[in-house]
Amino acid sequence: MHLEDRPLKFSKITHHASVTQCLGSVGGHVWYLGVAKPTIVDKQTLESKDREGKNVAQSRCATGHFYVPPAVANVRVFKITGPKFLKLNHGTWHAGPLFRADTMDFFNLELSNTNVVDHTSHDFVKANGVEFLIDEQL
């Protein structure tokens, strides 16, 4: 996967409800990934009283699953260095890869149609008025 112009900021985050995904940079270069824990709501929970008070949404993708949008406070950013792969479990919210270089190449292991049939996004600017900026000084 060849990526260009992926600055160290994000406001949109995505999850895949049905598949895992593995990411790693070609050459082991430094990159960043924003993540939040899965918030997929199973059908049993959806039908119970636990739904009350929760902001449950239904995905527009082919899976049509239900989820609670990720909370701003639950987002974490990780710096990945060296020849490492990250495995994202199904439902893990993620933003990136993000990097300082103009371009980077990545290994991206997922189904060929994942981003067409199993792609749910949340926009923190629209929903929360928040954009995440990564400070490399930390």
N, C-alpha and C positions, 0 to 999 in steps of 0.2 A: 504494500500500500504506500504510494508516494503522496506525501502531504506537503502543502505549501502554506506559508503565512498563517501560522497557528500561535498567535501571541499569548503571553502569560496572563490571560484573563478569560473569563467565561460567564455567561448568564443563563445558558441553556444546558440542561443535563438530560441524559437519555437512559432508558433501560430496555432490556430485551427479556420478555417474560418467559420465553420457552427455551432459550439456549444459553449456554455459557459462551464466553469469549476470552481468548488469550491474546495479549499484546506484548510485543517486544521490539526494541529498536534494532535495525540492521546496523551493526557496528558497535553497539553498546553505548551510544551517545546519551547524554543527559536529557531527560524529558520529565514532564509532570502529568499527573492524572488526578482530577477531582472525583471523589466518590462519595456516595451515601448508601446506607444500608437499604436492602430491598424493602418495599412497602406494598407488595402485592397482597390483595385481600382475597382470601379463599372464599369460595361460594358459601360454605357453612357459616363463616364469620359474617359475611354480607347479609345473610338471612336472619342473623341473631340480633339481639338488642344491642350488641357491641357496636353496631353501625351508628347508633345515635351519637351525635356530637362529633363524628369524624367527617372530614371532608373527602368522601369517597368519590372517585371519578371513574369513568369507564374509558378504556383506551379506544382510539379510533382505528387502530391497526387490526389486522385480520384476526388476531386472537380474541379481541373484544373483552379482555380481562379487566378486572376492577383493581384499583390501587388508591393509596393515599399519597398525594403529592409530597415530595421530600421536604423536610424542614430545613431552613437556612442553617440552624444550629447543628444539624447532623452532617453537614458537608465537611469533608476533610480533603486536603491536598497532599499528595505524596510525590516526592522527588525520587525518580528512578535513575540509578547510575549503573553503568557496566552492563555486561551481557545477561540480563534478567528478563524473564517472562512473567507477566502477571495474569492470573486467571480470575476472571470476574464471574461469579456465580450468577445463575439466572435471576433476573430482577434487580441486580446491583445497578444503582444509578451511577453514571459516569460521564465525565466531561474531559475530552482530550483524545489523544495525546496533544499536549501543548509543549512548545519548545521555543528557544531564542533564535535558532538558525532560520534562514529563509526557507529551507526545505529539509525534510528528513524522510527516510524510508523505514517502514515498519512491517514486521510480520503481524498479520491479523488473522487469527484462526476463529472462524465462525462459518455458518452456512452461507452459501453464495447469495441467498435472497433474504438474509436476516434484516437488512435495513429497508427492505420493501414490505415484508409481511409481519415483522415483529419489532417495531421501532416506536417507542412511546417517549415523548419529550415533555419537559417542564421548563417554562421560561420564568426564571426568578425575577427578571425586570418587570414583566407584566404582572406577575402574581404577588411579588413581594417588594418591588422597587430596589432590588439588590443585584449588583454585579460583583463577582469575585475577582480580585487582583492578586497575583502571586508575587510576593516579595522575595527575591532570591537572596537577600541579605540575611534572612533568618536561618 
